[in-house]
Amino acid sequence: MKRIFSYVLLIAAVVLAVSTARPYWDRYWIGKELEVAAVYGTKHSIQDTRGFLIGRMKQSGYDFRPEDFEIEKDDKNRVTITLSYRDSVRVFGRNLKNLSFTVRKTVSEVKNVV
């Protein structure tokens, strides 16, 4: 009986650890998607970049609206994309903690070297 309790406790600890890490893992991959879109944006318009970004996000399984993204481009083709969103840590269907994230990526245009 003691061994079964230990296994149940171990499984609960693993589920808690994975559930706690998931929002931060998602934030990392969302940042990577924003970075790819910012690189695309150095050569394209803001509207094209927004469309590209929404397509990438849907393909990756994230559900964001186009107006959730703030995209800025200056005269030197430096692109900054900002996304603020909310997520939560959920374990066994219970909400343990609400989290607010702001992901910002800035990319400068790189000249082609050929």
Backbone torsions as a table, in degrees:
resi	resn	phi	psi	omega
1	MET	NA	-37.6	179.6
2	LYS	-65.1	-37.4	-179.9
3	ARG	-66.4	-40.5	178.8
4	ILE	-63.8	-43.6	178.2
5	PHE	-60.8	-39.6	178.6
6	SER	-63.7	-41.4	178.8
7	TYR	-65.8	-42.8	178.5
8	VAL	-62.2	-42.6	178.2
9	LEU	-64.4	-40.2	177.8
10	LEU	-64.2	-44.6	179.2
11	ILE	-63.7	-41.7	178.3
12	ALA	-62.9	-39.2	179.1
13	ALA	-66.0	-40.2	179.2
14	VAL	-66.3	-44.0	178.7
15	VAL	-61.9	-42.2	178.7
16	LEU	-63.5	-42.4	-179.9
17	ALA	-64.7	-44.1	-179.8
18	VAL	-66.4	-42.2	179.7
19	SER	-65.3	-34.5	178.8
20	THR	-72.8	-36.2	-177.3
21	ALA	-78.8	-25.1	-174.5
22	ARG	-55.7	-47.5	-179.8
23	PRO	-62.0	-35.0	179.5
24	TYR	-74.5	-35.4	174.7
25	TRP	-63.3	-45.0	177.4
26	ASP	-62.0	-40.9	179.5
27	ARG	-60.3	-40.6	178.5
28	TYR	-60.9	-48.0	-177.0
29	TRP	-72.5	-31.8	173.6
30	ILE	-63.9	-40.5	176.6
31	GLY	-60.3	-39.6	177.5
32	LYS	-64.7	-40.6	177.8
33	GLU	-64.8	-40.2	177.5
34	LEU	-63.8	-38.2	179.5
35	GLU	-65.0	-43.2	178.1
36	VAL	-61.7	-43.3	179.7
37	ALA	-67.1	-35.3	178.4
38	ALA	-66.1	-39.6	176.3
39	VAL	-62.7	-43.7	176.2
40	TYR	-59.4	-38.8	-177.1
41	GLY	-68.1	-20.5	178.7
42	THR	-67.0	-22.2	-178.8
43	LYS	-111.0	-3.2	-175.6
44	HIS	-132.1	170.8	-179.6
45	SER	-74.3	167.0	179.1
46	ILE	-63.1	-40.4	-179.9
47	GLN	-64.7	-43.1	177.5
48	ASP	-63.5	-40.2	179.6
49	THR	-64.1	-42.2	179.3
50	ARG	-62.4	-43.7	177.7
51	GLY	-63.2	-43.0	177.7
52	PHE	-61.2	-44.3	-178.2
53	LEU	-65.0	-44.5	179.1
54	ILE	-61.6	-42.0	177.6
55	GLY	-61.0	-43.3	179.0
56	ARG	-64.5	-40.8	-179.1
57	MET	-66.1	-42.7	178.6
58	LYS	-65.2	-39.4	179.0
59	GLN	-63.8	-33.6	179.8
60	SER	-85.1	-5.8	176.2
61	GLY	93.3	11.7	177.6
62	TYR	-94.4	142.5	-175.5
63	ASP	-112.4	84.0	177.5
64	PHE	-117.6	151.1	176.8
65	ARG	-91.6	156.6	179.4
66	PRO	-57.9	-34.2	-178.6
67	GLU	-76.3	-6.3	176.4
68	ASP	-73.2	-20.3	-176.1
69	PHE	-99.5	135.4	173.3
70	GLU	-108.0	115.9	-177.5
71	ILE	-116.6	126.8	178.6
72	GLU	-125.0	141.8	178.2
73	LYS	-138.2	128.1	-179.2
74	ASP	-98.7	-177.8	-175.9
75	ASP	-71.4	-12.7	176.6
76	LYS	-98.4	15.7	-180.0
77	ASN	60.5	33.4	172.3
78	ARG	-90.4	124.8	-175.3
79	VAL	-111.7	131.5	175.4
80	THR	-122.2	126.4	177.3
81	ILE	-118.9	129.7	-178.9
82	THR	-124.3	136.5	176.7
83	LEU	-134.6	125.3	173.2
84	SER	-113.9	130.8	-179.0
85	TYR	-151.6	167.7	179.7
86	ARG	-114.6	145.0	176.6
87	ASP	-142.4	175.9	179.6
88	SER	-148.9	157.4	173.7
89	VAL	-94.5	118.3	-179.4
90	ARG	-122.6	133.4	177.6
91	VAL	-131.1	125.4	179.8
92	PHE	51.4	39.8	176.9
93	GLY	80.2	1.4	179.7
94	ARG	-105.9	135.9	179.5
95	ASN	-82.9	115.0	-179.3
96	LEU	-91.4	-36.9	-176.8
97	LYS	-156.8	136.3	173.1
98	ASN	-93.0	138.4	-177.7
99	LEU	-125.7	144.6	173.3
100	SER	-116.4	130.0	-179.8
101	PHE	-122.4	144.4	168.7
102	THR	-128.3	118.6	179.8
103	VAL	-111.0	126.7	-179.6
104	ARG	-131.4	128.2	177.1
105	LYS	-127.0	133.8	177.4
106	THR	-123.7	132.6	-179.6
107	VAL	-133.6	135.4	175.2
108	SER	-99.1	150.1	179.6
109	GLU	-65.4	136.3	177.4
110	VAL	-110.7	129.9	179.5
111	LYS	-70.9	142.3	176.9
112	ASN	-69.2	131.1	178.2
113	VAL	-111.0	110.7	-178.3
114	VAL	-131.3	NA	NA
